[in-house]
């Protein structure tokens, strides 16, 4: 299977083709940051990049970070294990939160607009 870049902001696979088209496109701005995730829901990032189209998260800690809305818990959140990454096509008006079971964990953030 060959991989090519698509001009849109989503991935598609052509019918009957052995090609996977991937498309994460930043048109104007990128921003990197880090946030400390605690045992109560923490907004990721505190202030989203204006006109954001994509958000990449990487758990830079040693414990699982659980992702979700502002009421996320360790029992219902999406688990992001240590050294795992999660790319998302998400606009700046939708907030993501993270929480850990105890202590704090470092989360790296990469946004594109």
C-alpha positions, 0 to 999 in steps of 0.5 A: 500500500502506498501513502499519499497526501490528500488536499483535504483535512481528512483521510480517505481510501479509494475504492478498488485502490491499494492507496491510502490518502492521508491529509492533515493540512496546516494552512496558517499557524502551528503551535506547540505547548505542554500541559500538566494533567492532574486528578481533576479534569484539565482543559487541553490546551487552556486556550485553543489555537484560533481557527484550529483544524487539528490537534495532536496529543502525546502522553509524555508521562509515565501513567495513563491520561484519560480524555473526554469532556469537562466531566471526564473520569478515569472510568469513562475517559478515552485512555492515552497510555504513556508515550502514545499519541492521538491525532484529531481533526477538531476545531477550536470551539470544541474543548478536550479535557484530561484527567489522571488517577493520581498525581500529575502527568505531562501532556504535549500538544501540537495544534494546527490552523 
